Amino acid sequence: MLKKTTLENGIRIITERMESVRSIAFGILVNAGPRDEAAEQCGIAHLAEHMLFQGTSSRSASQIAKLMGAAGDTMGAFTTRDYTCYYATVLDDYFPYALDLLGDIFLNSIFPTDSLVSEKDAILNEIRAERDSPEHRVHSLLKATVWPDHNLGSSITGPPEVVKRLTREDLIYFTHEHYRADNLIISAAGHLDHDDVVAQVRDGFWRLSGEGVCTPVREAKFNSEVRVEYSPVSQAYFSIGLPAYPYVHENRYTLHLLNNILGGGMSSRFYRHIREEKGLVYHIGSQYHAYLEGGLLIIEGSTLPEYLMRVLSTVLLELYLLATREKPLNEDELWRAKMHIRGQHLISSEDTNTRMSRLATQELYFGRQISPDEILKEIEGVGLGLIQETAEELLDNFVKNITVAVVGPESPGQYSEEAIKEMLAGLA
């Protein structure tokens, strides 16, 4: 059963009791992230997430780490482009203790200067590691190219030169502005009692007050471009982006189905045609990335440098045939996509972490809870005509609304920005 309570200070608490488990997964979602950063402070939300674990007025960083380990080492945090989340999964007996620990870091973190130096070094190593990974690098390059003038195009970790400049005072000011009561959603799923959770949150967070700064929604405008970055790797990694719906769009279920048909698994069009039939790639797939201010349909994979132009042209041809109805969607594809998504949704719903995460994100984006039955009903209700119309809408004149990013070895005569642009121009 789902229950929601809003505390006197504005904190929203949403819980779901699951009778068949002994654990409780809970999270504290902060409506603050990279979308709230000034350009000169890109990466501060991620750095703040790191620093909250570096000591409070009553606990050192090592004490916090030991307590996290004693709880089963299932506490942590992550930063997305829209928000920041702190989470834990513990046995029901340990819930008060874990909530007290997270409450302490929220209310009493001191951002010690010596830890700030080491955490910056850790993040700089994280940035280097991502740049050493061509899969991560091409993905980041795509978003930076698609949204060059918007926070969605910025790296979550931030550029190294900006991270180095951030100060303790910057962190204190950022958290003071955004880590306020009405910017917090606390969700929990598992073997719990809602009233008990509410009482414990009230006791632990009563000192947190005030209205947090809310950044106005700013539409992310799509930029069409081709970017090639040479790197000492053996394969060419590609990422293709097409404009898509933001997170709360009414047609989002249709796009999830379309994404699944195109590149969502081993029975998808891209996988069957480009890998299984032609043998041009080992991996290829698509993803629908949706945010508050924009969305992106991404097609990614890797291939030998000498195959890249052929792979890209084959992907573009598949999109063209779908958009022009020369190779329209069919009932069998739609049925398989529905079954795939249905299975994924129901299986993931057995996990307390997934249930907890859905409670928080649905409250953030929609201001209400969308039941599994409602989601499955919406997916089942998508007909072949609607999904074909959606495909045509998104792919209308797509060669003028497409971004291609490539990270691969220098291969003169095999591929280049100019060659890819010429290929797109030839399809226009």
C-alpha angles and dihedrals in degrees: 000000000000119000133177133195129177113208124223091258093052103260111143117219121194123177139177121198116219111191098195098061137069097206134083123211114196135172140188109217115198115202090225132093143122091320087068096052127108113233091249090054101046107156097028094116090056092045090050089053089055095045097053088073094052100086145310133213089273105026133051123220091257091051090051090050092050092049090049090052092049089056090058098277090268099124122104147118142236138191124224128185090262106034149356124244133197115192147173138184115203142153110277090251091061097048097099091049094048093046090050090053094051090043089055094053091047096050105028110030112140101192095223113217096227091053090049090061093051094044091052088053090050091051092047088054089049090053091049091049091052091049089051089056109078092199091057093040096053091047092052091045090054094053093044089053095044094048106026094154100038134075090241088070094053123095114257090225092047130226114303094241091055095045090053091055098050114110137203088252090055090055094047092050093047094050092043089056099043110022093076130134099258090049091060129092115183114195131179136180130185139048098356147122114233096215091050091051091049092050093050094047090049091052094046101041105031092113092059109094145144137072115290123225110264116203112221115247110261117191113238108230116214118240118203113214146129121237127182121185119187119221136167095259131121099230134050111242116203135190122187120194130198125181112260141172124292120246099272099043113135091230095054096112091056090052092050088056093046091050090051092052093048101044112341101116149333092307094050123116097247094047095047098042103036102032107024101034102030101024092217098135141026094210131025131151145138135238136193110222112191128184137170093264104032149348140225136200105212128195113192140173145120136247143163112293091244090056098047099093090047092049093049093048091049092052091049091048091053090052092047093050090050094047093049094043091239085124102020126184116269136209094253092056091048093048092050091048091051092049092047094051092042091053093047092048096049095044093049089048089068089068119087092213092056092048092049092049093050092052092055100041094045090052091048098048103029105020089230142063120264110205122225089245091055092049093049091046091053092049093047090049094061108107130203093253094054095047092048090050090050091051091051092047094051095040097043105132087345095167087071091047103046134102124203125195124184132185113187147117123299103269111171112211095011102081141341140158090265094051093050091047090051090051091052091047090053090057095047 
